[in-house]
Amino acid sequence: MAMMKGILASGMISAAALAVVLPGAAAAQGDIERFYKGRTVGLIIGAAPGGGHDTYARAIARHMPRHIPGTPTLVPRNMPGAGSGRAADFLFNQAPRDGSTFGAIFPGAIMTPLVDPGRRKRTEPEKFNYLGTANKEVRVCLGWTTAPVRTFAEAFKAEMLLGATADGGSTQDYALVFNDVLKTRFKLIRGYQGSNGIMLAIERGEVHGLCGYAWTSFKSQKADWLAAKKVNVLVQLAIGTDPELDRMGVPPIWGFVKNADDRAVLELLLAQQVFGRPYVAPPGVPAPFVKALRAAFAATMTDKGYTADAMKLNLEVEWGSGEEVQQLVEKVFATPPATVTRLVKAMEGR
């Protein structure tokens, strides 16, 4: 942590000093370039090394600097914990607000404060400055071929052991919500360290599968499982559907929803899929810097070097702009309280 603070603090200026450097409502391109030239910019990754979020973030870190005025050095640092809640707290409360630090967090870290008053006291996600999302994610439930559940329809009849991480992670929340709203019979084994830990548990036979896992992450990490047909993909979890999963015959979750109230709860849960891999800057970053970072993020998403890198790593790039994500997050936080309350109870498993 001391090393991280040193990296993040190096060369930073205060908000007051920035106001002197950048007078008025807008900053000249040259001023922003001078700020970033020779600077180290911190990219906080709210996930453990080796997973999908980490892979995306490090690929972006390799290509985004040349699109930021001044071409700073972008240094990624992992800060896992609490489903990216630790990283979100740092970005909201401690990170410098001068454009020298931003982060890659799980969408659950954005949604959790909506349903958890305790988290809400520490982080207000609608106040982040959203730079964009690296992918509009589709998540899945999947199980080993020897599992007692081979299709999602069978999850209503037979018990299935699912691996899960900590509170606030999608591998826990999704299964709990499906049990409550749809009446599936998933049983969670909690406490695994990231998706890699769950995958090892599946191979060892400790659990049968997992739910709420990003399809892009699974393909990049376990393409061999798909090729060898070691797993069954049970259901698609997203507002829309994925063409590849459609071709595989994997049903969307909506075919198992029986009424409008249940659908409203699931739509709130799955709204985060639209910002499947969000990148955020702290609140209070001056608007010209937010604009510059958003432009750099958008340019990175269409950069030939990045797209080639993504293809090599089996990363899908159906990205979204910072403005698009900002508007959706604000809409989510305007959800009727009754729907939010029901989702809260479902995720608590009661």
N, C-alpha and C positions, 0 to 999 in steps of 0.2 A: 504493500500500500504506500509506503514511503516513497518508493521508486515512482509509483504512478503519480503521486502528488507532485513530485519533482518534474515529471514530464509534462503534466498538465499545466503546471504553474510557470514553466519556463517561458519568458518573453511576454507574459500576459500584461495587459494594461487594464486599469479600472474603468468602470462605466463613466466615471467623471472625466477621466483622461480622454476616453473615447469621444465624449461630447465635444472636447476641445479639438481633437483631430478631425472629427466629422461634424462640423457645424450644420445647422439647418435640418430640414426634414429628409433630405436625401444625401447620400454620399457619392462622390465621384468615383468612377471605376478606378482611377489612379490611387485614391485614398485606400480603398479596399485592397488593392494590389500591394501597396506599401505595408499595410497591416500584416498580410499573410507572408510576404517575402521573407524567407529565412526562418519562418516560424514552424514550430512543432504543433500539430493539431491532434488532439486526442480523440480516438474513436472507441468508446466504451461499448463492449459487447456483453449484453446481459445473458450470456449462456456459457456453458462449459466448452472447452476446446473440443473440436472434432465433430460437432453436430452440424445440422443444416444451417442454423443462424450464424454460427461461427464461419462456416465455409463461405456463405454469401458475403459476410462482412469483410473477410480478408480478401476476397476477390475484388470487392468494391474499393478497398483500401489501396490496392495495387494500381487502380486506374483513375480514381476520382481526383487525386492531387493535380493532375495536369489540366483539369477543368476548373479549378479554383484559381481566381486571380492571384498572382504571386507564386503559384506552385509550391505550397508549403509541403512539409513532410507529414504524412498521415500515419500515426502510430496506433494500431489496434491493441486494446488491452481487455482481457476477459474479466468480467465481474459477475459471475453466476450467483444464483441464490434467490429463493422465493419466487420462482417463475419469472425472473427478470425484475422482480420488485426491488431488489437491492440496487440494481443499476438505475432503475427509474427514480428511486429516492435520491440517489447521488446526483443525477442529472437535474432533478427538480430543486433540490435544496442546497447542494454544495458546489456543483460545477460552475466554473466561471461563465458569465453571461455576456461574453464579448465576441462570440463566434469562433473561439478556439477549441471548443469541445462539443461533440455531439455523440449520439449513441444509437445502437441497434438493439431493440428490445423485443420481447415477445408481445404479440397483441394482447395476451392475457394481462400483461402489466398495465395496459390501458383500460381494459374492461374491469379488472378487479376493484379499483376504487369506486366504480359505479355501484357495486353490490356489497362492499365492505367498508363500513364507516371508519374503522380503524385505519385502513389503507388510505381512505379519503382525507384523513387528517394530515397525512404525510405527503401525498401526491395528488394533484389536480390535473389529470391528463389533458383536459380540454385547453389548458393554458400552455402546454408545450407548443413549440414551433415545429410543425411537421415538414420534413424535407421531402418525403415521398415514401413509397413502399417498393421494395425490390421485387415483390411478387404478390399477386392476388391469389391467395392460397386456397387450395382444396385439401381438407384433412380427410382421414379415413379411419375406419376400424379394421383391424386385420387380425388373423389368427393362424397359428401353425396348422398344417394340414391334418395333424392327429388330434386337434382340439375337439371337444364335444360339440362345439358350435361351428358349422361350416358355412352358414349363410346368416344374414342379419335376422331373417324371419325366425331362425332357430333360437336366437338369443332371448326370445320371449318364452321359451319352453324349457331350455336347459341352462344350468349355471356355467359361467365361463370366467376363469381367473384372468384378470388383466393387470399388467404391471403399470405402476404410476410413480411419478416423482413427488414433489412437495405440493403443499397447498398453493393454489393459484396457478398450477400448471394445467395445460389442456388435457394431459393424459389422465388426470384425476377428475377435473370439472365435467368433461364431456360425458364420461360414463355415469357419474352421479346424476346429471340432468336427464340422461336417457332412462335411467332406472326410475326416476321420479315422474317424468312427464309421459314417457312411452311405456313404462312398466317392463323394461328389459330386466334380465337377471344377472347382470355383471357383478362380480365380486372383485374388489380392488385389493391388490397387495402393494402397499405404498412404501416410499422411502428410497427408491432407486435413484442413482446419480445420473440424471440425464437420459436421453434416448439410447445412448450406447449401453448403459447399464441395463435398461429394459431389454434390449436386443440380446444381450448375453443371457439374461434370465430366461428368455424364450427358448434360446438354443439349449440351455441346460434343463429345460422342462419344468422350471420353477413356476412359470405362468404360461397361459395359453396364447396370449396376444396383448394388444393394447388398442386404445381408442384415442381419437383426437390427435393423431400423428400426421404431420405434414406430408402430403404425397410426394412433393419434390424432394424432401429430405430423405424419405424412404428410398426413392429411386437412386439418389446420389450415394447413399450409404450401403444399401443392400440390393443392388441390381442383380447380384448373383442369386439371391433368394427368389426373385421373380423369374429369372431365367430357368432355375431348377424347379420351379413350381412348389416351393417349400411352404408358401403361405397362401391363404385365401383372403382376398380383399373383400370385406363384407358390405361396406356401404360408403357412399360419398357424403361428406359433411361440408356443405357450402350453400350460399344463397343460390348459385347457379350450379352447373355441372362441368366436369372436365371431359373434353372430347375423347381423350385416350381411355379414361375410365368408362365412358359410355360404350366405346368399342369393345371393351373387355366384359361388358354386361354387368358392371357394378351399379346397383340401384342407388338413386339419391335418397336421402333421408325423408324427403317429403312424402313419399309413398307410404310411410308408416305413421303419419300424423293424422289424427282423427277429427280435430276440431280447430276452430279459429284461435281460441285462447292458447291451446298448446302450440300452435304455429307461431303466435306472437312471441312466446318465450324462446322458442328455438331460433327464430329470426334474430332476436336480440343476442343470443349466444353466438350465432354464426356470422353476425355482422362484422366481427373482427377478421373474418377470412378475407374481406375486401382489402384490409391492410395487413396482409399475412406476415410481412417482414418490414415493420415500420422503422424509419430513421427519424430521430427527433433531436432538436436543439433545445436547450433550457428556455424557460420563459424569460422574457426581458432582453433577449438578444436583439440589438437594434435591427429594425426592418431592412435596411440595405444589406446587412450581412445575411439575414434569413433569405432574402431574394437571391443573393449570390450563391449561397449554399444549395438552395432549391434548383437553381439553374445548373449548377455543377452536378448535382445528383441526376437530373434529367439527362444531361449530356453524357454522363457515364452509362446510363441505361441503354443508350443507343451507340455507344462507342464500340468500334469494331474489335478492339482489343479485349474489352470486357465481354462482349457477346461470344467471342471465340473462347475465352476463358470459361464462361458459363457453360458453353456446349461441352467442353472437355470435362467439366466437373458434373455434368448432368443436372445443371441448374436451369430451371425455367425462368424466363424473363417476361412476365406479363405485368409490367410495372405500373404504378400509379403516381400521379403528381402530388406534391406537398399540399397544394390547394385542395385537391380532391379529398385527400385523407383528412385534412383539417375540417372540412365541411361535414364529412361523415361522422367524425368523432363528436363534433358539436351536436349533431342530430341524435346520436346515440345517448348523449348525456341529457337529452330532452325527453327521453322515454317516460311514459306514464308510470307513476310509482307502483301501481298494482302489479304491473308486468315485472318490474324490477324486483319487487318483494318475492314474487313467486320463483323467479330465477335464483334469488339468494337462498331461499329455503331448499330448492332442489340441489344446489351445489353444496349445501351443508349436510346433505344426505338425510334430511328429516321431513 
